[in-house]
Amino acid sequence: MPMTEPEPATVPPSQDYWRDYLEKGEPYIRWGRHVFSALPGNPRCRLCTVPFKGAGGRTMRLFGYRPSDGNPNVCNTCQNALIKHHGGAEVDGTMLFADIRGSTTLAEGMAPGDFRELMERFYRVATRAVIGEDGAIDKFVGDELVAMFYTGLAGEHHPARAVKAAQAILRGTGHGTPEGPWLPVGAGVHTGRVWFGAVGEAPHVELTSLGDVVNTTARLAGAAGAGEVIVSADAASVSGIDPGVEHRSLQVKGKVQPIEVVVVGIGTPIHD
């Protein structure tokens, strides 16, 4: 049989959309985050940052903004965009995980309602820190924050901004104060290729990040002590972290080779 040229590979439209959004940015989202993040009120849409409650939330409801029925973590406008552009793309990105140390022991000694209020306080601090450095909140899983920083929102220096967000979380939870932290938190930061996009079936569609970088960052956060940000060597090399900071070689579960990292505190300068 005669040989024929293979058909050129086609890229799903959703992948085109997500790659452009993640690498170049979406003007509406950038504008919305700049305006909406200045309005008072929590919780917020994890994508455009429009507030759902408080004075800002009451104002935005007059313009039709409300939590989505399919995913209360994003607004109805952003949820419609996720459904329309279901899918995602693989891009360079930086992950941030922040864990509460000893949350099981904390919960054991508190009434459930009091522990919920403590978690809500942590969520507010973490949300402000991530939004302040133009990151995207992937999810809160119990006592853990998962966030991603990518060029379209945080710019080319997204690794440094992820580290700064982690430092802001530590400051916001009282690390470095004479009284000590009101909540012990450790964090991990790693950078590399990440798949980011919308998963699930309409109307229950939500944002998530997938890949080895995500799993590795979770391991780094798990190895961090209270008041520490463990940053992979890959992320540290492009974050402008002082080369004189503490270096470690970590052997983490699931990895054959040790991971080279540096340890950052709230006062470590970041020269991005």
C-alpha positions in Angstrom: 0.0 0.0 0.0 1.3 3.5 -0.7 2.6 5.5 2.2 0.6 8.5 3.2 1.5 11.4 5.4 -0.1 11.2 8.8 -2.8 13.7 9.6 -1.4 16.7 11.6 -2.1 16.4 15.3 -4.8 18.8 16.4 -4.9 20.5 19.8 -8.3 20.6 21.5 -9.7 24.1 21.7 -9.8 24.0 25.5 -6.0 23.3 25.5 -5.4 26.4 23.3 -7.6 28.5 25.7 -5.9 27.3 28.8 -2.3 27.6 27.5 -3.0 31.2 26.4 -4.7 31.9 29.8 -1.9 30.4 31.8 1.0 31.8 29.8 -0.4 35.1 28.6 -3.1 35.9 31.0 -6.8 36.7 30.7 -7.4 40.5 30.8 -10.8 40.1 32.4 -9.4 38.0 35.2 -6.5 40.3 35.8 -8.8 43.3 35.9 -11.3 41.6 38.1 -8.7 40.4 40.6 -7.2 44.0 40.8 -10.6 45.5 41.5 -12.4 42.7 43.5 -9.5 42.0 45.9 -9.8 45.6 47.2 -13.4 45.0 48.2 -14.0 43.8 51.8 -15.5 40.4 52.5 -14.6 36.7 52.7 -14.8 34.0 51.4 -14.0 34.9 47.8 -14.1 33.4 44.4 -10.8 31.5 44.1 -10.3 32.7 40.5 -11.5 36.3 40.1 -11.4 37.0 43.9 -14.9 38.6 44.0 -16.1 38.6 47.6 -19.2 36.5 48.5 -20.0 37.9 51.9 -19.5 41.1 53.9 -20.1 44.6 52.4 -18.2 43.7 49.2 -20.3 40.6 48.7 -23.6 42.5 49.2 -22.5 45.0 46.6 -21.4 42.4 44.0 -24.7 40.5 44.3 -26.4 43.6 42.9 -24.3 43.0 39.8 -25.2 39.3 39.6 -22.1 37.8 41.2 -22.8 34.9 43.6 -21.2 31.5 44.5 -21.7 29.0 41.8 -24.3 26.2 42.4 -21.8 23.7 41.0 -18.8 24.8 42.9 -19.2 27.3 45.8 -15.5 28.1 45.7 -15.9 30.1 42.5 -18.5 32.6 41.3 -21.2 31.9 38.8 -19.4 33.9 36.1 -16.1 32.0 36.5 -17.9 28.7 36.8 -19.6 29.3 33.4 -16.2 29.9 31.9 -14.8 26.7 33.4 -17.7 24.7 31.9 -17.3 26.3 28.5 -13.5 25.7 28.4 -13.5 22.3 30.2 -9.9 20.9 30.1 -6.5 22.4 30.7 -2.9 22.6 29.6 0.6 21.7 30.7 2.7 24.8 31.5 5.5 26.0 33.7 4.2 26.8 37.1 5.1 26.9 40.8 3.2 25.1 43.5 2.8 26.2 47.1 1.5 23.9 49.9 1.1 25.2 53.4 0.3 22.7 56.2 -0.8 23.2 59.8 1.5 21.2 62.1 -0.2 19.1 64.7 -3.7 19.8 63.6 -5.0 16.4 64.9 -3.8 17.3 68.4 -5.2 20.8 68.1 -8.6 19.5 67.1 -8.6 16.9 69.9 -8.3 19.7 72.5 -11.0 22.0 71.0 -14.7 22.0 70.5 -15.5 21.3 66.8 -17.0 24.8 66.4 -13.9 26.5 67.8 -11.6 24.4 65.5 -13.7 25.4 62.5 -13.3 29.1 63.4 -9.5 28.5 63.7 -9.4 26.9 60.3 -11.5 29.8 58.8 -8.9 32.2 60.3 -6.1 30.3 58.6 -8.0 30.2 55.3 -8.5 34.0 55.4 -4.7 34.5 56.1 -3.7 32.1 53.4 -6.2 33.6 50.8 -4.8 37.1 51.4 -1.3 35.9 51.1 -1.8 34.0 47.8 -4.0 36.7 46.2 -1.5 39.4 47.3 1.2 37.7 45.2 -1.2 37.0 42.3 -1.5 33.3 42.8 -4.5 31.0 42.3 -5.9 28.9 45.1 -6.3 25.4 44.0 -8.0 24.1 47.1 -8.1 23.9 50.8 -7.9 20.3 52.0 -8.7 20.2 55.7 -5.6 21.8 57.3 -3.7 22.4 54.1 -3.6 25.1 51.4 -2.7 24.2 47.8 -2.0 27.1 45.5 -0.4 27.6 42.0 1.5 30.5 40.5 1.8 30.9 36.8 3.0 33.5 34.3 -0.5 34.7 33.2 -1.2 36.0 36.7 2.0 36.2 38.7 4.4 37.0 35.8 7.7 35.4 35.0 8.9 35.6 38.6 6.2 33.2 39.8 8.6 31.0 41.8 9.7 34.0 43.9 6.2 35.2 44.4 5.2 31.7 45.6 8.0 31.9 48.2 6.9 35.4 49.3 3.3 34.1 49.6 4.5 31.3 51.9 6.4 33.8 54.0 3.3 36.0 54.2 1.3 33.0 55.5 3.9 32.4 58.2 3.8 36.1 59.2 0.0 36.1 59.2 -0.1 33.1 61.5 2.2 34.8 64.0 5.6 33.2 63.3 8.4 35.5 64.3 6.4 37.4 66.9 7.3 37.5 70.6 4.1 35.7 71.5 4.8 32.9 68.9 2.4 31.6 66.3 -1.2 31.3 67.0 -1.1 28.4 64.5 2.0 26.4 63.7 2.5 26.2 59.9 5.1 24.8 57.5 5.2 25.2 53.7 6.8 23.8 50.6 7.5 25.4 47.2 8.5 23.7 44.0 8.5 24.7 40.3 8.3 22.8 37.0 5.8 21.5 34.4 2.3 21.4 35.8 -1.1 20.4 34.3 -3.6 23.0 35.3 -7.3 23.3 34.3 -10.9 22.4 34.9 -12.0 18.8 35.8 -15.3 17.2 36.6 -18.7 17.1 34.9 -20.9 20.2 34.4 -22.1 21.8 36.6 -19.7 20.4 39.2 -16.5 21.6 37.5 -13.5 22.9 39.5 -9.9 24.0 39.1 -7.0 21.7 39.9 -3.3 21.1 39.4 -1.8 17.7 38.5 1.6 16.2 38.0 4.9 15.2 39.7 5.6 18.8 40.7 2.3 18.9 42.7 3.1 15.6 44.5 6.7 16.7 45.2 5.6 20.0 46.7 3.2 18.2 49.0 6.2 16.1 50.3 8.3 19.2 50.8 5.5 20.9 52.9 5.2 17.7 54.9 8.9 17.8 55.8 8.8 21.5 56.8 8.8 22.4 60.5 6.7 25.1 62.0 7.9 28.5 60.6 9.8 26.9 57.7 9.4 27.1 54.0 11.2 24.3 52.2 12.0 25.4 48.7 13.3 22.9 46.1 16.7 23.7 44.5 14.9 24.2 41.2 12.6 26.9 42.6 15.4 28.5 44.8 17.7 28.9 41.8 15.2 31.2 40.1 13.8 32.9 43.1 16.7 35.2 44.1 17.1 33.5 47.5 20.3 34.3 49.4 22.7 31.4 48.6 23.8 31.4 52.2 20.6 30.0 53.5 20.4 26.5 55.0 20.6 23.6 52.5 19.3 20.2 53.0 19.1 16.9 51.1 15.7 15.3 51.7 14.8 11.7 51.1 11.0 11.8 50.7 8.4 9.0 50.2 8.0 8.0 46.5 11.3 9.5 45.3 14.3 7.3 44.6 16.8 10.1 44.7 17.1 12.7 47.5 15.7 16.2 46.8 18.0 19.1 47.2 16.2 22.0 49.0 16.9 25.2 50.9 15.1 26.4 54.1 13.5 29.8 54.1 12.2 31.7 57.1 10.0 34.8 57.3 13.0 37.1 57.3 14.9 35.5 54.4 15.4 38.1 51.6 14.0 37.2 48.2 15.7 39.2 45.4 13.4 38.4 42.4 
